[in-house]
Amino acid sequence: MVLCGVELNFPVGQVISKGELPHDFAEVAGKLFAEKFNGYVVQSVSSHFIEEGVLFFRDGEMVSCIAECLGAGKSEKGQEALAFFLNQTRGNGFYQIVLLARSQVDLVNAFDEKLLLQTKIALKDLPKLIPLTFETKFELVKKETSPLETYGLGDLR
C-alpha cells in the first residue's frame, strides 16, 4: 500500500465499503464495532496537500492509527495521529474500509508499536473528538535556501 507516496507494509485486504468524505465517522465506527470488525479505514483528503490516514480496528475496537502528508514531509503515529485522522473525516476526499484477518491486524501492530493507541476510545466519546469542520493540520516546513540556490547555483558552495 502506498500512503502519501511512502510505501508502508500494510496487508492488502478486501475492500468492503467505500465512499466520499466528509462522512459520519462515528456512525461508521459504531457499525464496525457491532460487527467486531478486523481491518482498517483508509482515507485521502485534498487540502493544501494530499493527506492520508489509516485507522486499524481489532475485534471492532480502534487500536492503531497513522496519518501522513508527503507534501509537508510529516507523519503522525498512534494517539497523536488519531486527531489528524478524525479531522480528515471532515475533509474533501474519499475513504475505503478494508477487511483483514485478526492476525493481520496483530502483525501490523507488532511491526510498529508506535501505531498503537495508548488510550481506548469509547464510542460514546467519539462524536466529541470529531471536529465540526476540516482544518489544515499539516503545514509545510519552510526550507531555508541560500542566495546561490535561489538562482540555481547551489553547486558552487
ABEGO torsion letter per residue (X at the ends): XBBGGBBBBBBBBBBABBBBOBBBAAAAAAAAAAAGBBEBBBBBBBBABBBBBBBBBBGGBBABBBBBBAAAGBBBBEAAAAAAAAAAAABBEBBBBBBBBAAAAAAAAAABAAABBABBBBAAAAAAABBABBBBABBBBBBBBBAAAAAGAAAAX
